[in-house]
Each structure stands twice: as structure tokens, then as C-alpha cells.
Amino acid sequence: MSLLQELGSQRHAAVLRHDWTREEVRALFALPFPELVFRAAAVHRVNFDPTEVQISTLLSIKTGGCPEDCAYCPQAARYKTGVKAERLMDLDAVLAAARAAKAAGASRFCMGAAWRSPKDRDLDAVCAMVEGVKALGLETCVTLGMLTAGQARRLKASGLDYYNHNLDTSPEYYGQIITTRTYQDRLETLGHVRDAGIHVCCGGIVGMGESLEDRIGMIATLASLPVHPESVPINLLVRVEGTPLARASRLDPLDFVRTVAVARICMPGSVVRLSAGRDDMSEEMQALCFLAGANSIFYGPRLLTTPNPDCDRDLALLGKLGLRPMA
């Protein structure tokens, strides 16, 4: 049996595996587009209700001034993007935003801080935010940079449900995007999060000038983790003036849909989220992504510092597609 014939079995594709090879992932990307989307949709239906979409809201609780050099990020202090460094938000302001998010239909509230890694005094405040958001009946998620094992345990004790820490790209291309922390640094933080009993939110960004082989490498790495991330954000680069990637070439929309579909097949039990870049996606492109197995979006007019479709626009699209928020 050829590799493509083997991958053609719905049962094979839906089995939870942690030994995906790059050859296998490459073969999925090489499938004819209708066949790839069909297989991804079949896997999706085995694991999820295809008419449900998980809704999250993301709030920047500490904006700008980050010492890292991530080439895509407007919050890096070294780039002139017009983003000013701000102090950590007050607890009351964060809880007010969480209440508004819940009223608008979000089931998960995510908080992001532009740090390389949090200081213990900052973690005290974040833990209070997690506790307060959790008390509102929302799932909680934070992204704070690198964590120690002890910090991960503190966040778990506060009631944190998810921790976001993306791999961004393949191990080979990573050094072209970030030099201030290593790929291994990211894997170690993911290990601390997993060991603490927190769900992992981990994906990447496409459209950063990477090759197809890099997208293959990113998904193969994610799908080979000892436990798949419970949430896998697939971001489309938002090209921000002042960052090194401001003039990056636009990714073909069908290449983005292919990436979503392959992620769905390789990580069948994970929630695959359309994250950054949706403001530049047509309704048709987003519909193809949902067909290919995406089942989560960020809801609200901003993602940290970049634009996102407003709530009315998203509600209209979900209505057209007959999709409803996941409980």
C-alpha cells in the first residue's frame, strides 16, 4: 500500500498519533485540494460537531515594550510601530472586559502580556485576574512568555485552564524570525505547562516568508508532541509597518486552508483556531477553513494590537454558514 493510499483511510487519519513523520505530513499537503479538505472534514466530524465554533476573546493586559525581537510583532520595543509601552492593567478593568466578552458570547477569555517572562510580582496580579475571570464562569487562558516550572504551578493553582505559547514556525526557519529565545526555550515552557496540568494552546504563524517545507515541519513538530495541544491556533501574518516582515509576500489563501486541513488531520482531537489575520480574509476563505476543520475564532475588534473583525461581522458570517457558538 502506498503512503497516500494509507493516508486515504478515514480510520487511519482519525486515529490519535504522536509519531507523524515529515514524509507523511508532506504527502497530505500534496493531496489534491478537494481530497485534502474532504479528509479533514471527515476527521473533524468524528471528533466534533461541525456546526459548532468555540468563541474566545483576547485582551492585551500589558501592551508594548517587549525586549524580544520576533520579526512579526508590533510590541517589540526595538521596532518603530507606534505601539507604546503600557503598564499592567488593573484587575477591575480586566474583569469589566471579561464580563463584556461573556455577554457578547465568548466562552473563553484570553489575556496576553508583552513580556519575555513574567516577574513574580507580576504573576501575583495575573493570578488574581485568572481567579476573577474564572469566577465569572469563563474558561481562562494567558500568554505571558516563558515560564518556570514553579510559575506554571502557581498559574494552575489560580485556576488557569489554558496557556498559549506558540512554536511559530519550523525548527529550521525559527532563527530567521526570532533570535532572542530558542526553539528549545519554547519547548521547555510547554513542558512546564503540561507538567502543571494546564491545557496547552500552541500553534504557529504562516505567511512569514517560510517555505512549504517549513509549514510541514511546524505541523510535524506539533503533532509529534507527547500530548497534542488542546488548542492549535493557525495565524496568518498581519504585516505591520515598522516590523521586519512588513513587506512579506502575501500567502496564497488556498495554502492557508491547506495548512488548516493538515493540522486537523494530524491533530484530530485538538480545537483548531483561526487566529490572527482574519481581518484580511474573505468570507469565502474563512468558510473553506471551517470546512477544512477549523472550529474556533477570536471574537472582538482587536487581537492584542492588531485588527480583528468586529462582532457583528462575525455573527453575520456564522449565521450565513449555519454555525453556532460552542457551549
Secondary structure in CASP SS format (residue, H / E / C, confidence):
PFRMAT SS
TARGET T0000
AUTHOR 0000-0000-0000
METHOD secondary structure of the structure
MODEL  1
M C 1.00
S C 1.00
L H 1.00
L H 1.00
Q H 1.00
E H 1.00
L H 1.00
G C 1.00
S C 1.00
Q H 1.00
R H 1.00
H H 1.00
A H 1.00
A H 1.00
V C 1.00
L C 1.00
R C 1.00
H C 1.00
D C 1.00
W C 1.00
T C 1.00
R H 1.00
E H 1.00
E H 1.00
V H 1.00
R H 1.00
A H 1.00
L H 1.00
F H 1.00
A C 1.00
L C 1.00
P C 1.00
F H 1.00
P H 1.00
E H 1.00
L H 1.00
V H 1.00
F H 1.00
R H 1.00
A H 1.00
A H 1.00
A H 1.00
V H 1.00
H H 1.00
R H 1.00
V H 1.00
N H 1.00
F C 1.00
D C 1.00
P C 1.00
T C 1.00
E E 1.00
V E 1.00
Q E 1.00
I E 1.00
S E 1.00
T E 1.00
L E 1.00
L E 1.00
S E 1.00
I E 1.00
K E 1.00
T C 1.00
G C 1.00
G C 1.00
C E 1.00
P C 1.00
E C 1.00
D C 1.00
C C 1.00
A C 1.00
Y C 1.00
C C 1.00
P C 1.00
Q C 1.00
A E 1.00
A C 1.00
R C 1.00
Y C 1.00
K C 1.00
T C 1.00
G C 1.00
V C 1.00
K C 1.00
A C 1.00
E C 1.00
R C 1.00
L C 1.00
M C 1.00
D C 1.00
L H 1.00
D H 1.00
A H 1.00
V H 1.00
L H 1.00
A H 1.00
A H 1.00
A H 1.00
R H 1.00
A H 1.00
A H 1.00
K H 1.00
A H 1.00
A C 1.00
G C 1.00
A C 1.00
S C 1.00
R E 1.00
F E 1.00
C E 1.00
M E 1.00
G E 1.00
A E 1.00
A C 1.00
W C 1.00
R C 1.00
S C 1.00
P C 1.00
K C 1.00
D H 1.00
R H 1.00
D H 1.00
L H 1.00
D H 1.00
A H 1.00
V H 1.00
C H 1.00
A H 1.00
M H 1.00
V H 1.00
E H 1.00
G H 1.00
V H 1.00
K H 1.00
A H 1.00
L C 1.00
G C 1.00
L C 1.00
E E 1.00
T E 1.00
C E 1.00
V E 1.00
T E 1.00
L C 1.00
G C 1.00
M C 1.00
L C 1.00
T C 1.00
A H 1.00
G H 1.00
Q H 1.00
A H 1.00
R H 1.00
R H 1.00
L H 1.00
K H 1.00
A H 1.00
S C 1.00
G C 1.00
L C 1.00
D C 1.00
Y E 1.00
Y E 1.00
N E 1.00
H C 1.00
N C 1.00
L C 1.00
D E 1.00
T C 1.00
S C 1.00
P C 1.00
E C 1.00
Y C 1.00
Y H 1.00
G H 1.00
Q H 1.00
I H 1.00
I C 1.00
T C 1.00
T C 1.00
R C 1.00
T C 1.00
Y H 1.00
Q H 1.00
D H 1.00
R H 1.00
L H 1.00
E H 1.00
T H 1.00
L H 1.00
G H 1.00
H H 1.00
V H 1.00
R H 1.00
D H 1.00
A C 1.00
G C 1.00
I C 1.00
H E 1.00
V E 1.00
C E 1.00
C C 1.00
G C 1.00
G E 1.00
I E 1.00
V E 1.00
G C 1.00
M C 1.00
G C 1.00
E C 1.00
S C 1.00
L H 1.00
E H 1.00
D H 1.00
R H 1.00
I H 1.00
G H 1.00
M H 1.00
I H 1.00
A H 1.00
T H 1.00
L H 1.00
A H 1.00
S C 1.00
L C 1.00
P C 1.00
V C 1.00
H C 1.00
P C 1.00
E C 1.00
S E 1.00
V E 1.00
P E 1.00
I E 1.00
N E 1.00
L E 1.00
L C 1.00
V C 1.00
R C 1.00
V C 1.00
E C 1.00
G C 1.00
T C 1.00
P C 1.00
L C 1.00
A C 1.00
R C 1.00
A C 1.00
S C 1.00
R C 1.00
L C 1.00
D C 1.00
P H 1.00
L H 1.00
D H 1.00
F H 1.00
V H 1.00
R H 1.00
T H 1.00
V H 1.00
A H 1.00
V H 1.00
A H 1.00
R H 1.00
I H 1.00
C H 1.00
M C 1.00
P C 1.00
G C 1.00
S C 1.00
V E 1.00
V E 1.00
R E 1.00
L E 1.00
S C 1.00
A C 1.00
G C 1.00
R H 1.00
D H 1.00
D H 1.00
M C 1.00
S C 1.00
E H 1.00
E H 1.00
M H 1.00
Q H 1.00
A H 1.00
L H 1.00
C H 1.00
F H 1.00
L H 1.00
A C 1.00
G C 1.00
A C 1.00
N C 1.00
S E 1.00
I E 1.00
F E 1.00
Y C 1.00
G C 1.00
P C 1.00
R E 1.00
L E 1.00
L C 1.00
T C 1.00
T E 1.00
P E 1.00
N C 1.00
P C 1.00
D C 1.00
C H 1.00
D H 1.00
R H 1.00
D H 1.00
L H 1.00
A H 1.00
L H 1.00
L H 1.00
G H 1.00
K H 1.00
L H 1.00
G C 1.00
L C 1.00
R E 1.00
P E 1.00
M C 1.00
A C 1.00
END
